[in-house]
Each structure stands twice: as structure tokens, then as C-alpha cells.
Amino acid sequence: MKKIHTLALLFLVAIAGCTEAAEEKSATANTSSTTEVDINKIQLTDLENNAIDINQYKGKTVFVNFWATWCNPCIAEMPSIQELQYRLKDENIVFLLASDDDVNEIQSFKNSNHYTFNYTRLESLASMNIQAIPTTFIYAPDGSLVFSETGSRTWADSASIQMILKIISKND
């Protein structure tokens, strides 16, 4: 019986990976599992299955949030991403929300929520070496990964906004 409880606890801890908030990291921090993620390796489609050319964002800071329709921490951070997107609307930044969920599930989520996100579809989170969600990458205008974090965050707080404005201004 003790083995069953231990296994159940380990299973819950593994699942909770998407629920734990990550530690604050500096604007230049990369996690070891994502340091090799080149922006050109992100192969996204829109919700109509049209390929998105990531090169169209050259010269812009690119904020990519990897999420899922079933991930409570992902959904919980969306209002702050919406607020961040609104606050930075006049800045040289693009926001992409990428999920490997079925396009119908993403569309249903989009229709049920009134966020103004650019929802995209990624064939596989594993192909990006993403091991837990939410995960956020921020790329500089030259395409270099300057920030990565796994876990939810309050994106509209002053520390997060200042961090992103610093990334944007450093690369203007």
C-alpha cells in the first residue's frame, strides 16, 4: 500500500510540473533544456493550418507562450499575458500563443474566451524540447533566445514589464 501511495505522489508531482510557478530569472537567463531552441525551429501554423513564416517577425521581439487548453496554470496566466500585450501594444513586440492541442480544441477555447491573442498551433511540444507548460520564450529581434521560463508568471506585474521593456530597448 505504501508503494501505491508513493507512486501516486510521484505521479501527482510529475503532473504538477505545469502548475508550479518558476523562479524569477533575469532577462538573459536560459534554462538548460531550452538553450538550443533556435527561433527558426519553431514551426507554427495558424488555426486554418497555414504555415507561419517566423521570419516575418525579424526585427521584432517575439514572445512565445507554449500552453494547452487543459492546463490550468496556462489558463490562469492568460489574463496577465493579455494585459501585458495591451500595455506593450505600441512596442516592437509580437505575442504568439502556441499549443499542440487539436486545432478544434484551440478554436473552441478561443471562441469561449475573449482574449485577443494570436493563437497558433505547434505540431509537437517535444520537438521544441519543452518538457512542461506553460513555457515562455522571448527572442530578440535578431532571433536569439534571450529569455526562457517554465511555469506560470504574472506577466503584467511591473517586474515582468520592465524586464521585457529592457529586452526591447536593448535590441532597438
FENVENMO-V833369 format. One record per residue. N is the residue number from 1. PHI is phi in radians with two decimals (none if undefined). Layout:
# FENVENMO-V833369
n & phi
N & PHI
N & PHI
This chain:
# FENVENMO-V833369
n & phi
1 & none
2 & -1.11
3 & -1.12
4 & -1.12
5 & -1.11
6 & -1.13
7 & -1.10
8 & -1.10
9 & -1.12
10 & -1.07
11 & -1.08
12 & -1.12
13 & -1.13
14 & -1.09
15 & -1.17
16 & -1.19
17 & -0.91
18 & -1.46
19 & -1.81
20 & -1.41
21 & -1.26
22 & -1.38
23 & -1.17
24 & -1.09
25 & -2.20
26 & -1.26
27 & -1.13
28 & -1.85
29 & -1.33
30 & -2.22
31 & -1.37
32 & -1.07
33 & -1.35
34 & -2.09
35 & -1.14
36 & -1.65
37 & -1.47
38 & -1.40
39 & -1.02
40 & -1.26
41 & -1.46
42 & -1.42
43 & -1.91
44 & -1.93
45 & -2.23
46 & -1.41
47 & -1.32
48 & -1.87
49 & 1.19
50 & -1.55
51 & -1.09
52 & -1.80
53 & -1.42
54 & -1.09
55 & -1.16
56 & -1.14
57 & -1.74
58 & -0.99
59 & 1.57
60 & -2.07
61 & -1.30
62 & -2.09
63 & -1.81
64 & -2.06
65 & -1.91
66 & -1.65
67 & -2.59
68 & -2.55
69 & -1.15
70 & -1.68
71 & -1.59
72 & -1.03
73 & -1.10
74 & -1.08
75 & -1.18
76 & -1.13
77 & -1.52
78 & -1.06
79 & -1.03
80 & -1.30
81 & -1.18
82 & -1.05
83 & -1.12
84 & -1.05
85 & -1.01
86 & -1.14
87 & -1.14
88 & -1.82
89 & -1.06
90 & -1.68
91 & -1.67
92 & -1.50
93 & -2.48
94 & -2.12
95 & -1.93
96 & -2.20
97 & -1.93
98 & -2.00
99 & -2.34
100 & -1.75
101 & -1.15
102 & -1.01
103 & -1.01
104 & -1.15
105 & -1.19
106 & -1.12
107 & -1.07
108 & -1.10
109 & -1.07
110 & -1.03
111 & -1.21
112 & -1.49
113 & -2.19
114 & -1.90
115 & -1.38
116 & -1.78
117 & -1.42
118 & -1.59
119 & -1.30
120 & -2.31
121 & -2.09
122 & -1.99
123 & -1.07
124 & -2.70
125 & -1.14
126 & -1.06
127 & -1.11
128 & -1.69
129 & 1.09
130 & -1.61
131 & -1.83
132 & -2.71
133 & -2.25
134 & -1.23
135 & -2.29
136 & -2.19
137 & -1.99
138 & -2.18
139 & -1.89
140 & -1.27
141 & -0.98
142 & -1.46
143 & 1.61
144 & -1.41
145 & -1.31
146 & -1.96
147 & -2.71
148 & -2.55
149 & -2.69
150 & -1.86
151 & 2.07
152 & -1.43
153 & -2.63
154 & -1.57
155 & -1.23
156 & -1.58
157 & -1.32
158 & -1.09
159 & -1.12
160 & -1.17
161 & -1.09
162 & -1.11
163 & -1.05
164 & -1.23
165 & -1.08
166 & -1.13
167 & -1.08
168 & -1.09
169 & -1.22
170 & -1.13
171 & -1.90
172 & -1.32
